[in-house]
Amino acid sequence: MPWMMHFIAVFWLAAALASPAEGAENCRACHRDAISGPHAAIGCTPCHGDDRSTVGNPATAVDRAARCVACHRGFDRLFDHAMITRAAERQFVARTVGRFDGGFWGGNCTGCHVRGCLDCHGGKGHAMSRPRDGACLECHRGYFVGSDYHGRAPREDAFRFQRGPFAGGEQFLPMLPDVHAEAGIGCGDCHDMASLAAGRRSGKGCRDCHEPDQRIVEHRIPAHRERLECYACHSAWAPQEYGTFWLRFIDSPRRKARFTAIPHQDEWVKSAYLKRQDAPPLGLNRAGKVSPIRPQFILYFSDIRSERAVGEENRLLAAEWKAFFPHTVRRGTVMCDGCHDNPRRFLLEGEKERIYRLKDDGLSLESFWRREGQRAVNGSFMDPERVRKMAVRTPAYTKGYIEKWQRLTGDAGTSSRR
């Protein structure tokens, strides 16, 4: 009898949901999910509410994780952090390709959008934990600082370069990792939650753990200690992308088929003129200190419709550089003339030094390593007069240079004399 079966089912459900005692939870009568981690002992209702106001996902960013921050007070400020809002990226898109395609951000840039606390703290059911590097690298990979810490550089965009080891669904070029990664130090050891909630990028700087060794000649130079970020010298390499091309193809299958780059959104293909993985150029950051800088981005746009270009092909929409910290710290540094006699590293490349002839390739810039037509968005380029003075071989410079070489060749010289 169907009505009898329905009555029995309703009776059983009512009995299961009935609280055995005043204030006791009855959630587990139906929800058999295993609860592990630091929240295992607190029960269900503090996070999910009771039967009358149940919250399915208390960690969602929609309400700034109101249930989480009821206990973890102050951490709602994380939802105002640049890592969550991605304000700089949104503004960049809005003033460049977003002028031509209002849906570009939604189609190409939302893969790293934070949906809530579980994106970093577990993400699967109730198995919450402290974030590990793997969770960070879900977003901080490729051309965004993070993968470089573990010695992973982005490959060229074309299909033929997609080879080698995988991480995060992408193939990468193996490089030297950061010495701190080799020592087992994770992202959260410096980028702790309290500092992120306070709006800072990091809770620790180099000098919080390291005191410069005065036996090292570079450490004894006052201008180095006062005017340089430590990682200006100690960053062994950094991913750099020179000439980022976004091409939109509408009703243009033949022209699109000529490109071997990996497609993004259906209409879009991304490619790059040049990628490098060496010591990056130098400029000044917001603090006025010498810092690595790199393009982010020198962006060109082509709009192809019905197999024809609409307007100018390779239209330069931005030529912007950004001061940053490559997480590729190594003990050794460049030689003195790697900075003091290297105008190209400060975007002052001379005509005789030029290898890439951009205008011959139909691009509007003379050179990626000349500042004309380009700008730094979170700092500035080095003043040419300052760079010129750095190249002067003063007696103090010569003395330090000789000492540097003696330290480098001392053991080899002794060995060769035996």
C-alpha positions in Angstrom: 0.0 0.0 0.0 1.7 3.2 -1.2 0.1 5.4 1.5 1.4 3.1 4.2 5.0 3.2 2.8 4.8 7.0 2.7 3.6 7.2 6.3 6.4 5.0 7.5 9.0 7.1 5.6 7.7 10.3 7.1 7.6 8.8 10.6 11.2 7.5 10.3 12.4 10.9 9.1 10.6 12.7 11.9 12.1 10.3 14.5 15.6 10.7 13.0 15.4 14.5 13.2 13.9 14.6 16.7 16.5 15.8 19.2 17.3 13.2 21.8 17.9 15.9 24.4 17.4 19.7 24.7 19.9 21.5 22.5 21.5 18.3 21.0 22.4 18.2 17.3 20.7 15.8 15.1 22.6 16.5 11.8 24.5 13.3 11.8 21.3 11.2 11.5 21.3 12.1 7.8 24.7 13.6 7.1 27.4 11.0 7.4 30.3 13.1 6.2 33.5 12.5 8.2 34.7 15.6 10.0 38.4 15.9 10.6 40.9 18.6 11.4 40.6 21.4 14.0 36.9 21.7 13.7 36.0 18.1 14.4 35.1 18.7 18.0 32.8 21.7 17.6 29.9 20.1 16.0 27.7 21.3 13.1 25.5 24.1 14.3 28.2 26.7 15.1 29.1 26.8 11.4 25.9 25.6 9.6 23.2 26.9 12.0 20.1 25.0 13.1 17.2 23.4 11.2 15.5 26.8 10.9 18.5 28.7 9.3 20.8 26.2 7.8 23.8 27.6 5.8 25.1 25.2 3.2 28.5 26.8 2.7 29.5 28.9 5.7 33.0 29.7 4.1 31.7 31.4 0.9 33.0 34.8 -0.1 29.5 35.9 -0.9 28.9 37.0 2.7 32.6 37.4 3.5 32.5 34.0 5.3 30.4 35.5 8.1 30.2 32.1 9.9 34.0 31.6 9.8 34.9 35.1 11.0 32.4 34.8 13.9 35.3 32.8 15.5 38.2 33.8 13.4 37.8 37.5 14.1 39.4 40.1 11.8 40.0 37.7 9.0 37.1 39.0 7.0 39.6 41.7 5.9 41.1 39.1 3.7 38.3 39.7 1.3 39.6 43.2 0.8 43.2 42.0 0.0 44.6 42.4 -3.5 44.9 38.6 -3.6 41.1 38.3 -3.4 39.9 41.5 -5.2 42.5 41.3 -8.0 41.9 45.0 -8.4 45.1 45.7 -10.3 44.4 42.9 -12.8 40.8 44.1 -13.3 41.9 47.6 -13.9 44.6 46.5 -16.4 42.1 44.5 -18.4 39.5 47.4 -18.3 42.0 49.9 -19.8 43.4 47.5 -22.4 41.6 44.6 -24.1 38.4 45.2 -22.0 37.8 48.3 -24.2 37.3 45.9 -27.1 35.6 43.0 -25.4 33.7 43.6 -22.2 33.6 39.8 -21.5 37.4 39.3 -21.7 37.8 39.2 -17.9 35.1 36.7 -17.4 36.3 34.5 -20.2 40.0 34.5 -19.6 40.9 35.7 -16.1 38.6 34.1 -13.5 40.5 30.9 -13.0 42.1 32.2 -9.9 39.0 33.8 -8.4 38.7 33.0 -4.7 35.3 31.7 -3.9 35.8 31.3 -0.1 38.0 30.1 2.7 37.9 26.5 1.5 39.9 27.4 -1.7 43.0 27.6 0.6 41.9 25.6 3.6 41.0 22.3 2.2 38.2 22.6 -0.3 36.8 19.1 0.0 34.0 18.5 2.5 35.0 19.0 6.1 38.7 18.0 5.8 40.0 21.5 6.6 43.6 22.2 7.3 46.3 24.9 7.2 47.2 25.9 3.6 50.1 24.1 2.1 52.2 25.3 -0.9 50.1 23.2 -3.3 47.0 25.2 -2.4 48.9 28.5 -3.0 50.2 27.3 -6.4 46.7 26.6 -7.7 46.8 30.4 -8.5 50.3 31.6 -7.9 51.8 29.8 -10.9 52.9 30.5 -14.4 53.8 34.2 -14.8 52.5 35.0 -11.3 55.1 34.7 -8.5 54.9 31.3 -6.8 55.9 28.6 -9.1 59.4 30.1 -9.5 59.9 29.4 -5.7 59.9 25.7 -6.6 62.0 26.1 -9.7 59.2 26.1 -12.3 59.3 28.5 -15.2 56.5 28.9 -17.7 57.0 27.3 -21.1 56.5 29.1 -24.4 52.9 29.4 -25.5 53.2 27.3 -28.7 52.2 23.6 -28.7 55.6 22.4 -29.7 57.2 23.7 -26.5 54.7 21.8 -24.2 57.0 19.2 -22.9 58.8 18.3 -19.6 57.3 17.8 -16.1 53.8 18.7 -15.1 52.5 20.8 -12.2 49.0 22.2 -11.7 48.0 20.8 -15.1 50.7 22.7 -16.9 54.1 21.7 -18.2 57.0 23.8 -17.0 60.7 24.4 -17.6 62.8 23.1 -14.6 65.0 25.8 -13.1 66.9 26.3 -9.8 64.5 26.6 -6.9 64.8 29.1 -4.1 67.2 28.2 -1.3 64.3 28.5 1.2 62.2 26.0 -0.7 65.2 23.6 -0.7 65.3 24.1 3.1 61.7 23.1 3.5 60.3 26.5 4.2 56.7 26.9 2.9 54.8 29.9 1.6 52.9 30.3 4.9 56.1 30.6 6.9 56.5 34.1 5.6 53.1 34.9 4.2 51.1 34.2 7.3 47.4 34.7 7.6 47.7 37.6 10.1 49.8 39.7 7.7 47.5 38.9 4.8 44.5 39.9 6.8 46.3 43.2 7.6 46.7 43.9 3.9 50.4 43.1 3.7 52.0 40.8 1.2 54.3 39.2 3.8 54.7 39.0 7.5 58.5 38.7 7.3 61.3 40.4 5.4 64.8 39.2 4.7 66.4 41.0 7.7 63.9 39.4 10.1 65.9 36.2 9.7 69.2 37.2 8.1 71.9 39.6 9.2 74.2 40.6 6.3 77.6 38.9 6.6 80.2 41.7 6.7 82.9 39.4 5.3 81.0 39.7 1.9 82.3 42.8 0.1 78.8 43.7 -1.3 77.4 43.8 2.3 79.9 46.3 3.4 78.9 48.9 0.9 76.6 51.5 2.5 74.7 52.2 -0.7 73.9 48.5 -1.1 72.5 48.2 2.4 70.5 51.4 2.2 69.3 51.6 -1.4 68.9 48.0 -2.6 66.4 45.3 -1.8 68.3 42.1 -0.8 66.6 40.2 -3.7 67.9 42.8 -6.2 71.2 40.8 -6.1 70.1 37.5 -4.8 67.3 36.7 -7.3 69.0 34.2 -9.6 66.4 34.3 -12.3 62.9 35.3 -13.1 60.3 34.5 -15.7 60.0 37.5 -18.1 57.5 37.9 -21.0 58.4 40.5 -23.7 55.6 41.2 -26.1 52.3 39.6 -25.0 49.9 39.2 -28.0 46.2 38.7 -27.5 44.4 37.9 -30.8 40.7 37.8 -31.2 39.3 35.8 -34.2 35.6 36.2 -35.2 34.5 34.2 -38.2 38.1 33.7 -39.2 38.9 30.0 -39.0 41.6 30.1 -41.7 43.7 32.8 -40.0 43.2 31.3 -36.6 44.5 28.0 -37.8 47.8 29.5 -38.7 48.6 30.0 -35.0 50.1 27.2 -33.0 49.6 28.9 -29.6 47.3 27.4 -27.0 43.8 28.9 -27.4 42.0 30.5 -24.4 38.4 31.5 -24.7 36.8 30.3 -28.0 37.6 33.6 -29.7 41.0 34.3 -28.2 44.6 33.1 -28.7 47.5 34.2 -26.6 51.1 34.2 -27.7 54.4 35.9 -26.7 57.2 37.5 -28.7 59.9 36.3 -26.3 60.2 34.6 -22.9 63.3 34.7 -20.8 64.4 33.0 -17.6 67.5 35.0 -16.5 68.3 37.8 -14.1 65.6 40.4 -14.7 66.1 44.2 -15.3 66.3 46.6 -12.3 64.4 49.7 -11.4 63.0 51.3 -8.3 60.0 50.1 -6.3 57.5 52.2 -4.4 59.9 52.4 -1.4 62.5 53.9 -3.7 64.8 50.9 -3.4 66.5 49.1 -6.3 64.3 46.1 -7.2 63.9 43.6 -10.0 61.3 44.7 -12.6 59.6 42.9 -15.4 56.9 43.6 -18.1 53.4 43.1 -16.9 52.5 43.5 -19.7 53.8 44.8 -23.0 50.5 44.1 -24.6 49.6 43.9 -28.3 46.1 43.3 -29.6 44.8 42.2 -33.0 41.1 42.0 -33.9 40.5 39.6 -36.9 37.0 39.4 -38.3 35.9 37.5 -41.4 39.6 36.8 -42.1 40.6 40.5 -42.1 42.1 42.8 -39.5 39.8 45.4 -38.1 42.0 48.5 -37.5 45.7 48.1 -36.8 47.3 44.7 -36.3 49.5 44.3 -33.2 48.1 47.5 -31.7 50.1 48.4 -28.6 47.6 48.8 -25.7 50.1 48.9 -22.8 53.8 48.9 -22.1 53.9 48.6 -18.4 56.5 47.3 -16.0 56.2 46.2 -12.4 58.6 46.0 -9.5 58.4 42.6 -7.9 60.2 40.0 -5.8 61.2 36.9 -7.8 61.2 34.0 -5.3 64.4 32.6 -6.7 66.9 33.5 -3.9 70.3 31.9 -4.2 73.5 32.5 -2.1 75.6 33.7 -5.1 75.1 37.0 -6.8 75.9 38.6 -10.1 79.4 40.1 -10.6 79.8 43.9 -10.0 79.7 44.7 -13.7 76.4 42.8 -14.0 74.8 46.0 -12.7 77.5 48.7 -12.7 78.4 48.4 -16.4 75.2 47.1 -17.9 72.9 49.9 -19.1 70.6 47.4 -20.8 69.7 46.0 -17.4 68.2 49.5 -16.5 66.3 49.8 -19.8 69.1 51.9 -21.4 70.0 49.6 -24.2 72.3 51.1 -26.8 71.9 50.7 -30.5 75.0 48.5 -30.8 73.8 46.2 -28.1 70.4 45.6 -29.8 69.6 42.1 -31.0 65.8 42.2 -31.5 64.7 44.7 -34.2 61.1 45.1 -33.2 60.1 47.7 -35.8 61.3 45.3 -38.5 58.7 42.9 -37.1 55.9 45.5 -37.3 55.9 46.5 -33.7 55.8 50.1 -32.5 58.5 50.0 -29.8 62.2 50.4 -30.7 63.3 48.0 -28.0 61.8 46.2 -25.0 64.9 47.3 -23.1 64.6 51.1 -23.8 62.3 53.0 -21.6 60.9 55.3 -24.3 57.1 54.6 -24.7 57.0 52.5 -21.5 56.3 53.1 -17.8 56.7 51.5 -14.4 53.3 51.2 -12.6 54.5 50.7 -9.0 57.8 52.5 -8.9 60.0 54.0 -11.6 62.9 53.4 -13.9 66.3 54.3 -12.7 67.5 57.8 -13.6 70.0 57.6 -16.5 72.4 60.0 -14.7 72.4 57.7 -11.7 73.1 54.7 -14.0 76.0 56.6 -15.6 77.6 57.4 -12.2 77.3 53.7 -11.3 79.5 52.9 -14.2 82.4 55.1 -13.1 85.4 53.0 -11.9 86.3 54.7 -8.7 89.2 53.5 -6.5 86.7 52.0 -4.1 84.9 50.2 -6.9 88.2 48.8 -8.2 89.2 47.6 -4.7 85.9 45.9 -4.1 86.0 44.3 -7.6 89.4 42.8 -7.0 88.4 41.5 -3.6 85.3 39.9 -5.2 87.5 38.0 -7.7 90.0 37.0 -5.1 87.2 35.4 -3.1 85.9 33.6 -6.1 89.2 32.3 -7.5 91.2 31.9 -4.2 90.7 28.1 -3.9 91.1 27.5 -7.7 94.3 29.7 -7.8 95.8 27.7 -4.9 94.9 24.4 -6.5 96.5 25.4 -9.9 99.8 26.3 -8.3 100.4 22.9 -6.8 
